[in-house]
Amino acid sequence: MTLILGLTGGIAAGKSSVATMFAAFGAVVVSADQLAREAVAAGTPALQALVATFGDGIVDGAGELDRAALAALVFADASARERLNAITHPAIARLAEARLDALRARRVPLVVYEAPLLFEAGAERRVDRVLAVVVDPQIQRLRLAERDRLPPQAIDARIAAQWPQSAKVARADYVIDNSGPLEETRRQVAVLYHLLLSAGHS
């Protein structure tokens, strides 16, 4: 039996680090961000729809999506995000369902579906359990400033564009706090990994 764990959390919470830890223990990780890149690759219907909606300025000279240009258009504009999501979420959903179905057919014991917008996209229906990765808000802001070199206003806009951490925690089955040292996070992942393997076999 395959157990699929949806992994979500706020921006800069450390979701990818937690996913990497699960992979090190033996889980198979499916990244919604990677699927999103595949869904809007050059020549895809989804990319053509994005260009029709947001203009030629969101593609580079090679015909690939310029993610930074698109992000600049949508992060501060709720209606633009809705138009973006209406195009990309169905395309990502089709890829995700195909990938997860293939892993179920192989009877992979534990699959981690890493999806920052798991709840926002209604994608929790694809998973058996949900893990929310949380981080202290001060640390979140520091990580965003260092990682993406963003000014305070841009940081505010990106955090505001997602559900608050508390809303994700309220709907999650499990929570990992990634505010401390990586070893502490790894300890939490180890406990949950073994718990989920037991649940999958029971």
C-alpha positions as CSV (number, residue, x, y, z in Angstrom):
1,M,0.0,0.0,0.0
2,T,1.2,3.5,-0.9
3,L,0.7,6.3,1.6
4,I,0.9,9.8,0.1
5,L,1.9,12.7,2.4
6,G,1.2,16.2,1.2
7,L,3.9,18.5,2.4
8,T,3.1,22.2,2.5
9,G,3.9,25.4,4.4
10,G,4.6,29.1,4.0
11,I,7.2,30.6,1.8
12,A,10.8,30.1,3.1
13,A,9.6,27.7,5.8
14,G,12.1,25.1,4.6
15,K,9.7,22.7,2.8
16,S,12.4,21.6,0.3
17,S,14.8,20.9,3.1
18,V,12.2,18.7,4.8
19,A,11.4,17.0,1.6
20,T,15.1,16.2,1.0
21,M,15.3,14.7,4.5
22,F,12.3,12.4,3.7
23,A,14.1,11.4,0.5
24,A,17.2,10.6,2.5
25,F,15.2,8.2,4.7
26,G,13.7,6.5,1.6
27,A,10.6,8.3,0.6
28,V,9.9,9.2,-3.0
29,V,9.4,13.0,-3.4
30,V,7.2,14.5,-6.1
31,S,7.6,18.3,-6.3
32,A,4.6,20.4,-7.4
33,D,7.1,23.2,-8.3
34,Q,8.9,20.8,-10.7
35,L,5.5,19.8,-12.2
36,A,4.6,23.4,-12.5
37,R,7.8,24.0,-14.6
38,E,6.8,21.0,-16.8
39,A,3.3,22.3,-17.2
40,V,4.4,25.7,-18.6
41,A,7.4,24.5,-20.6
42,A,8.0,26.1,-24.0
43,G,5.3,25.1,-26.5
44,T,2.7,23.9,-23.9
45,P,-0.9,25.0,-24.0
46,A,-0.6,26.4,-20.5
47,L,2.3,28.7,-21.5
48,Q,0.4,29.8,-24.6
49,A,-2.6,30.7,-22.3
50,L,-0.3,32.6,-19.9
51,V,1.2,34.7,-22.8
52,A,-2.4,35.4,-24.1
53,T,-3.3,36.6,-20.6
54,F,-0.2,38.4,-19.4
55,G,1.6,39.4,-22.6
56,D,4.9,38.5,-24.4
57,G,6.9,40.1,-21.6
58,I,6.7,36.9,-19.5
59,V,8.7,34.8,-21.9
60,D,12.5,35.1,-22.6
61,G,14.3,35.0,-25.9
62,A,14.3,31.2,-26.0
63,G,10.5,31.1,-25.6
64,E,10.7,29.9,-22.0
65,L,8.7,31.3,-19.2
66,D,10.4,34.2,-17.3
67,R,9.3,33.3,-13.8
68,A,10.6,36.4,-12.3
69,A,8.7,38.6,-14.7
70,L,5.5,36.7,-14.1
71,A,6.0,36.8,-10.3
72,A,6.4,40.6,-10.5
73,L,3.0,40.9,-12.2
74,V,1.0,38.6,-9.9
75,F,2.4,38.8,-6.3
76,A,0.9,42.1,-5.6
77,D,-2.3,41.6,-7.6
78,A,-4.9,39.1,-6.3
79,S,-7.0,39.1,-9.5
80,A,-3.8,38.4,-11.5
81,R,-3.0,35.5,-9.2
82,E,-6.5,34.1,-9.7
83,R,-6.0,34.3,-13.5
84,L,-2.6,32.6,-13.2
85,N,-4.0,29.8,-11.0
86,A,-6.9,29.2,-13.3
87,I,-4.5,28.4,-16.1
88,T,-1.7,26.6,-14.2
89,H,-3.5,24.6,-11.5
90,P,-5.5,22.3,-13.8
91,A,-2.3,21.6,-15.9
92,I,-0.3,20.8,-12.7
93,A,-3.2,18.6,-11.4
94,R,-3.1,16.4,-14.5
95,L,0.6,15.9,-14.2
96,A,0.4,15.3,-10.5
97,E,-2.3,12.7,-10.7
98,A,-0.5,10.8,-13.4
99,R,2.8,10.8,-11.4
100,L,1.1,9.7,-8.2
101,D,-1.0,7.0,-9.9
102,A,2.2,5.6,-11.4
103,L,3.9,5.5,-7.9
104,R,0.8,3.8,-6.4
105,A,0.9,1.2,-9.2
106,R,4.5,0.5,-8.2
107,R,3.4,0.2,-4.5
108,V,6.0,2.7,-3.3
109,P,5.6,2.7,0.5
110,L,5.8,6.5,1.1
111,V,5.4,9.3,-1.4
112,V,5.9,12.9,-0.3
113,Y,4.0,15.4,-2.5
114,E,5.7,18.7,-1.9
115,A,3.2,21.4,-2.7
116,P,3.5,25.0,-1.3
117,L,-0.1,25.7,-2.4
118,L,-1.6,22.4,-1.5
119,F,-4.7,23.9,0.2
120,E,-4.9,27.0,-2.0
121,A,-5.1,24.7,-5.1
122,G,-7.5,22.2,-3.5
123,A,-4.8,19.6,-4.0
124,E,-5.2,18.0,-0.5
125,R,-7.7,15.6,-2.2
126,R,-4.7,13.9,-3.9
127,V,-3.0,13.0,-0.6
128,D,-3.7,10.7,2.4
129,R,-2.2,12.9,5.1
130,V,-0.9,16.5,5.3
131,L,2.3,17.8,6.9
132,A,2.6,21.6,7.5
133,V,6.2,22.9,7.9
134,V,6.2,26.1,9.9
135,V,8.8,28.6,10.9
136,D,9.1,31.6,13.2
137,P,7.9,34.7,11.3
138,Q,11.1,36.6,12.1
139,I,13.2,33.7,10.7
140,Q,10.9,33.5,7.7
141,R,11.5,37.1,6.8
142,L,15.3,36.8,7.3
143,R,15.4,33.8,5.1
144,L,13.4,35.5,2.4
145,A,15.7,38.6,2.5
146,E,18.8,36.5,2.3
147,R,17.6,33.9,-0.3
148,D,15.8,36.1,-2.7
149,R,17.4,39.5,-1.9
150,L,14.0,41.1,-1.5
151,P,13.2,44.5,0.1
152,P,10.7,44.5,3.0
153,Q,7.7,45.5,0.8
154,A,8.3,42.6,-1.6
155,I,8.6,40.2,1.4
156,D,5.3,41.5,2.8
157,A,3.6,40.9,-0.6
158,R,4.9,37.4,-0.9
159,I,3.9,36.3,2.6
160,A,0.5,38.0,2.2
161,A,-0.1,36.1,-1.1
162,Q,-0.3,32.8,0.7
163,W,-2.5,31.4,3.4
164,P,-1.2,32.3,6.9
165,Q,0.8,29.5,8.6
166,S,-1.9,29.2,11.2
167,A,-4.5,28.3,8.6
168,K,-2.3,25.5,7.2
169,V,-1.6,24.2,10.6
170,A,-5.3,24.0,11.4
171,R,-5.9,21.7,8.5
172,A,-2.8,19.6,8.7
173,D,-2.4,16.2,10.3
174,Y,1.2,16.8,11.3
175,V,3.3,19.9,12.0
176,I,7.1,20.2,11.9
177,D,8.7,23.4,13.3
178,N,11.7,24.3,11.2
179,S,12.8,27.3,13.2
180,G,15.7,25.6,15.0
181,P,18.9,23.8,13.9
182,L,18.7,21.4,11.0
183,E,19.4,18.4,13.3
184,E,16.3,19.2,15.3
185,T,14.2,19.3,12.1
186,R,15.8,16.0,10.9
187,R,14.9,14.4,14.3
188,Q,11.2,15.4,13.7
189,V,11.3,14.1,10.2
190,A,12.7,10.7,11.4
191,V,10.0,10.3,13.9
192,L,7.3,11.1,11.4
193,Y,8.8,9.0,8.6
194,H,8.7,5.9,10.8
195,L,5.2,6.7,12.1
196,L,4.0,7.0,8.5
197,L,5.6,3.7,7.4
198,S,3.8,2.0,10.3
199,A,0.5,3.7,9.3
200,G,0.9,2.6,5.7
201,H,1.3,-1.0,6.7
202,S,-1.5,-1.0,9.2
